[in-house]
Amino acid sequence: SAARMNANDLHSKEQELCQGSTTFKNKIMLAPMVRAGRLPLRQTCLQFGADYAFTEELIAKKVVQCARERFEDHKMTYLLKRSEGVLQVKDDQRDKTILQLGISQAVDGVRAAEVTQDLVAGIDVNFGCPKPFSVKNGMGVVLMDKMEVAEDIVKSLRRNSNVHISCKTRVGDTDAISVERVRRLQACGAQAITIHCRQRDDRPIVPANPERIRPIIDCAEVPIVINGDVKDRNHALQLMSDTGAHGAMIGRGALVNPGCFSSSPVLAEDAHREWARNVVLTQDNFTPYKYVMIKYVLENEQVQFIKRANIGLDWWNWKYSHNFGDIGLERQMPLPAAVQAVIDNKLKRDKCIKRSLANEPKHGQPAGELQGDIAQSAEKQERRGDQEQQDVRDSPPEKLQRKS
């Protein structure tokens, strides 16, 4: 058919022009994961043997609004929106980093690619996320019901960027639907396609079904990567052998043990220690690491302790006893500004309430109005303090030092 010939032409052109460039064939990769897929985890997984590491999904419209800032001391480039670090990429990891984008229309994807393509080895389009935010905003798996839009996005990225373009989606309700989607995506220029072996409405508790990928591989003319409940490197290799998949992608398995990419056994405790070390070395926000520890690693009593802590440093100091000797560092956590902000805000709230309680009602003012004033004042101060605390947490430490 014309579509098949078109795909063959693209594939031949790929072999001619991109010999030795990014390829997902025979590769085992870190999956894109919101909150977790920041620089520290990517760096840790690459250290333990991941072939590529995907960023967390970034919204293309947000990427376009970012400013770029260079930190020579760390050989690192930031994309910043206001004071929020949206993306961090180290120079020596550019050829191993794949940026995943959430795109609702082609023009946004092209603009985001222009901003980022010199920082990464490839760009992956998210056609698989079923979360309400993505679906409501015309991104993710909803685009599999709008194949013309999805095709336009992939074609536009291929025409206007010079990096590897891939996409990630899920199996359809039937094998015929899955096969048709893959044929159309590869025909419009996708250079690799990752298949999450769950359907659109399946939650993570539903086991992935790797058998659903076989019909897709039979029709594929580009590398097909299997995803969904892949535990570690050995499991990935077994699935590739059993199904014929060209590559594999590990998600939650890497959160439980980032050392899962290693060809030799790595204790989860040792891998998490390295992850914690990389959080400090890259001076990243530690909240995603705390989130992962709560959800996937710690026992219930430890989780309850962390949830009672007002700030991440309370937990961090509990975990590592106020120093980083256990993870190979000889300095305290470089976030004193965050600690001071929380302390100051708490004192302000306490003083506000005490001062209001100490005041007598004004002449002619009912006591009920005074109580309302107290509540409003305390609530206003608390909101302001929480916002200041969030701003400090989200700011890269370099920014905090400049403000102080």
Beta strands, then each sheet from edge to edge (+ up, - down):
strand 1: 28-30
strand 2: 52-54
strand 3: 58-59
strand 4: 67-71
strand 5: 76-81
strand 6: 84-90
strand 7: 97-102
strand 8: 122-126
strand 9: 164-170
strand 10: 193-196
strand 11: 224-227
strand 12: 247-250
sheet 1: 3+ 7+ 2+ 1+ 12+ 11+ 10+ 9+ 8+
sheet 2: 4+ 5- 6+
end
